[in-house]
Amino acid sequence: MILPDIAEAQYAWFAVALFVSMWVAILVSPRRRRIIGTLSFLAAWLLIAGPALFAAVCVRGGYALALQERGLNGALAQAIGIAAGMVFLILARIVLMLFPPSARLLKEWRRANWEASPLRRALNSKVD
């Protein structure tokens, strides 16, 4: 069994990517933040972006590095790393959607997305 070889630099890039994505979400979504509150917004965003960024940066890179160290071709190691990252992401999303604290936050996030969407406002506009 091959385990990912996650380097400290990958954790640092994961933290930077998560921090930048959090600030972009804060700047881009003021209406959603008002609807569900800033702390719930940040917690839901971390539940959405965290596993995706961890899969993309740490799991994919860790498996690719471990496979290259074992002598596997670079392109094949990257492809296997991408597949491992996708499996991790799918499993993490299933766990987050099914279990209590995160399931409630993700429901609030979806409700805020619907309430803040321009399509909803266009459909609900009153024409006299």
C-alpha positions, 0 to 999 in steps of 0.5 A: 500500500502506498501512502501519500508523502505530504511535505511541509511545503504542501501544508503551507500552500494548502493554508495559503490557498485556503486563506486566499479563497476565504478572503475572496469568498468574503469579498464576493459574497456580502449578501450571503454573509448577511443572510447566514451570519459571518461565522456560519458563512466562514465555517460553511466555506471552510467545509466546502473549500477545505476538502477540495483544496486539501485534495488538490494540494496535499493528497494529489501532490503527496501521492504523486511524490510518493509514486515518483520516489518509487520510480514511476513515470512522472505523468503516470504518477500525476494521473494516479495522484489526481485520481487519489485526490478525487477519491478523497474529495468525493469521500470527504464531501459525502461525510460532510453532507451526511453528518450533523454539524456540517450537514446543517451548515451546508443546508444553511449555505444552500439556503443563503445561495438561493436567497442571494441568487439573482435568478430568485430575485428575478423570478420573485419580482412583482410586476404590477 
